[in-house]
Amino acid sequence: MPVSGTNITAVRVASGLSQPLHATSPRDDFDRLFIVEQVGRIRILKNGGVLPTPFLDLRGRIVADGERGLLGLAFHPNYASNGEFFVDYTTTRGGTLLSVISRFPRVGSRSRRRGSRQ
Protein backbone atom coordinates (compact mmCIF):
# COMPACT_ATOMS: atom_id res chain seq x y z
CA MET A 1 0.00 0.00 0.00
CA PRO A 2 1.52 3.39 -0.96
CA VAL A 3 2.25 5.91 1.77
CA SER A 4 0.65 9.24 0.89
CA GLY A 5 3.07 11.97 -0.18
CA THR A 6 6.08 9.63 -0.48
CA ASN A 7 7.63 7.07 -2.75
CA ILE A 8 7.46 4.57 0.13
CA THR A 9 5.25 1.50 0.05
CA ALA A 10 4.13 -0.16 3.29
CA VAL A 11 4.08 -3.96 3.37
CA ARG A 12 2.43 -5.95 6.16
CA VAL A 13 4.90 -8.52 7.44
CA ALA A 14 3.01 -9.76 10.51
CA SER A 15 -0.43 -9.82 12.07
CA GLY A 16 -1.80 -10.64 15.51
CA LEU A 17 0.28 -7.99 17.27
CA SER A 18 -1.01 -5.56 19.89
CA GLN A 19 0.08 -1.96 19.37
CA PRO A 20 3.44 -2.63 17.67
CA LEU A 21 5.62 0.47 17.69
CA HIS A 22 9.23 -0.57 17.06
CA ALA A 23 11.09 -3.36 15.28
CA THR A 24 14.78 -4.17 15.46
CA SER A 25 17.31 -7.01 15.43
CA PRO A 26 20.66 -7.63 17.02
CA ARG A 27 23.70 -6.95 14.84
CA ASP A 28 24.24 -9.72 12.27
CA ASP A 29 20.97 -11.51 13.17
CA PHE A 30 19.19 -11.69 9.83
CA ASP A 31 16.76 -14.47 10.79
CA ARG A 32 14.68 -12.70 13.46
CA LEU A 33 12.87 -9.38 13.81
CA PHE A 34 12.08 -8.30 17.39
CA ILE A 35 8.82 -6.34 17.58
CA VAL A 36 8.04 -4.13 20.59
CA GLU A 37 4.37 -4.01 21.55
CA GLN A 38 3.40 -0.96 23.59
CA VAL A 39 1.25 -3.15 25.87
CA GLY A 40 4.44 -4.70 27.29
CA ARG A 41 5.64 -7.60 25.15
CA ILE A 42 8.51 -8.13 22.74
CA ARG A 43 7.58 -10.63 20.05
CA ILE A 44 9.82 -12.33 17.50
CA LEU A 45 9.02 -12.58 13.80
CA LYS A 46 10.84 -15.57 12.33
CA ASN A 47 10.33 -17.43 9.04
CA GLY A 48 7.34 -15.24 8.18
CA GLY A 49 5.42 -15.83 11.43
CA VAL A 50 5.22 -14.41 14.94
CA LEU A 51 6.48 -16.93 17.50
CA PRO A 52 3.81 -17.86 20.08
CA THR A 53 6.02 -17.24 23.14
CA PRO A 54 7.10 -13.62 23.71
CA PHE A 55 10.82 -12.89 23.95
CA LEU A 56 9.97 -10.71 26.97
CA ASP A 57 6.66 -10.00 28.73
CA LEU A 58 6.53 -6.98 31.06
CA ARG A 59 2.76 -6.49 31.10
CA GLY A 60 2.63 -6.85 34.89
CA ARG A 61 5.36 -4.25 35.38
CA ILE A 62 4.37 -1.38 33.08
CA VAL A 63 1.73 1.32 32.70
CA ALA A 64 0.51 1.39 29.09
CA ASP A 65 -1.89 3.85 27.52
CA GLY A 66 -1.54 6.97 25.41
CA GLU A 67 2.19 7.57 25.11
CA ARG A 68 3.09 5.24 27.96
CA GLY A 69 4.07 1.58 27.91
CA LEU A 70 6.95 -0.48 26.56
CA LEU A 71 8.60 2.09 24.32
CA GLY A 72 11.93 0.80 23.13
CA LEU A 73 14.43 -2.02 22.75
CA ALA A 74 18.17 -1.84 22.09
CA PHE A 75 20.65 -4.68 21.89
CA HIS A 76 24.11 -4.37 23.41
CA PRO A 77 26.76 -4.07 20.65
CA ASN A 78 28.18 -7.40 21.89
CA TYR A 79 24.76 -9.09 22.25
CA ALA A 80 25.95 -12.19 20.37
CA SER A 81 28.50 -12.89 23.10
CA ASN A 82 27.00 -11.30 26.25
CA GLY A 83 23.23 -11.56 25.58
CA GLU A 84 22.46 -8.16 27.11
CA PHE A 85 19.65 -5.95 25.89
CA PHE A 86 17.91 -2.83 27.17
CA VAL A 87 14.25 -1.81 27.28
CA ASP A 88 12.57 1.53 27.94
CA TYR A 89 9.15 1.49 29.63
CA THR A 90 6.88 3.49 31.92
CA THR A 91 5.79 2.33 35.36
CA THR A 92 4.60 3.75 38.66
CA ARG A 93 6.29 3.62 42.05
CA GLY A 94 4.61 5.15 45.06
CA GLY A 95 2.05 6.80 42.81
CA THR A 96 4.73 8.50 40.70
CA LEU A 97 4.94 7.82 36.96
CA LEU A 98 8.49 6.91 35.94
CA SER A 99 10.32 6.26 32.72
CA VAL A 100 12.69 3.33 33.27
CA ILE A 101 15.54 1.88 31.24
CA SER A 102 16.34 -1.68 32.32
CA ARG A 103 19.18 -3.97 31.29
CA PHE A 104 18.39 -7.65 30.89
CA PRO A 105 20.87 -10.54 30.62
CA ARG A 106 20.65 -13.43 28.18
CA VAL A 107 17.27 -15.16 27.96
CA GLY A 108 17.17 -18.21 30.22
CA SER A 109 20.00 -17.13 32.52
CA ARG A 110 19.47 -17.27 36.29
CA SER A 111 19.55 -13.48 36.65
CA ARG A 112 17.05 -13.08 33.78
CA ARG A 113 14.56 -15.32 35.58
CA ARG A 114 14.90 -13.18 38.72
CA GLY A 115 14.40 -9.93 36.80
CA SER A 116 16.33 -7.07 35.35
CA ARG A 117 19.03 -4.80 36.62
CA GLN A 118 18.05 -1.14 36.52
C-alpha positions in Angstrom: 0.0 0.0 0.0 1.5 3.4 -1.0 2.3 5.9 1.8 0.7 9.2 0.9 3.1 12.0 -0.2 6.1 9.6 -0.5 7.6 7.1 -2.7 7.5 4.6 0.1 5.3 1.5 0.1 4.1 -0.2 3.3 4.1 -4.0 3.4 2.4 -6.0 6.2 4.9 -8.5 7.4 3.0 -9.8 10.5 -0.4 -9.8 12.1 -1.8 -10.6 15.5 0.3 -8.0 17.3 -1.0 -5.6 19.9 0.1 -2.0 19.4 3.4 -2.6 17.7 5.6 0.5 17.7 9.2 -0.6 17.1 11.1 -3.4 15.3 14.8 -4.2 15.5 17.3 -7.0 15.4 20.7 -7.6 17.0 23.7 -6.9 14.8 24.2 -9.7 12.3 21.0 -11.5 13.2 19.2 -11.7 9.8 16.8 -14.5 10.8 14.7 -12.7 13.5 12.9 -9.4 13.8 12.1 -8.3 17.4 8.8 -6.3 17.6 8.0 -4.1 20.6 4.4 -4.0 21.5 3.4 -1.0 23.6 1.2 -3.2 25.9 4.4 -4.7 27.3 5.6 -7.6 25.1 8.5 -8.1 22.7 7.6 -10.6 20.0 9.8 -12.3 17.5 9.0 -12.6 13.8 10.8 -15.6 12.3 10.3 -17.4 9.0 7.3 -15.2 8.2 5.4 -15.8 11.4 5.2 -14.4 14.9 6.5 -16.9 17.5 3.8 -17.9 20.1 6.0 -17.2 23.1 7.1 -13.6 23.7 10.8 -12.9 24.0 10.0 -10.7 27.0 6.7 -10.0 28.7 6.5 -7.0 31.1 2.8 -6.5 31.1 2.6 -6.8 34.9 5.4 -4.2 35.4 4.4 -1.4 33.1 1.7 1.3 32.7 0.5 1.4 29.1 -1.9 3.9 27.5 -1.5 7.0 25.4 2.2 7.6 25.1 3.1 5.2 28.0 4.1 1.6 27.9 6.9 -0.5 26.6 8.6 2.1 24.3 11.9 0.8 23.1 14.4 -2.0 22.8 18.2 -1.8 22.1 20.7 -4.7 21.9 24.1 -4.4 23.4 26.8 -4.1 20.6 28.2 -7.4 21.9 24.8 -9.1 22.2 25.9 -12.2 20.4 28.5 -12.9 23.1 27.0 -11.3 26.2 23.2 -11.6 25.6 22.5 -8.2 27.1 19.6 -6.0 25.9 17.9 -2.8 27.2 14.3 -1.8 27.3 12.6 1.5 27.9 9.2 1.5 29.6 6.9 3.5 31.9 5.8 2.3 35.4 4.6 3.7 38.7 6.3 3.6 42.0 4.6 5.2 45.1 2.0 6.8 42.8 4.7 8.5 40.7 4.9 7.8 37.0 8.5 6.9 35.9 10.3 6.3 32.7 12.7 3.3 33.3 15.5 1.9 31.2 16.3 -1.7 32.3 19.2 -4.0 31.3 18.4 -7.7 30.9 20.9 -10.5 30.6 20.6 -13.4 28.2 17.3 -15.2 28.0 17.2 -18.2 30.2 20.0 -17.1 32.5 19.5 -17.3 36.3 19.6 -13.5 36.6 17.1 -13.1 33.8 14.6 -15.3 35.6 14.9 -13.2 38.7 14.4 -9.9 36.8 16.3 -7.1 35.4 19.0 -4.8 36.6 18.0 -1.1 36.5 
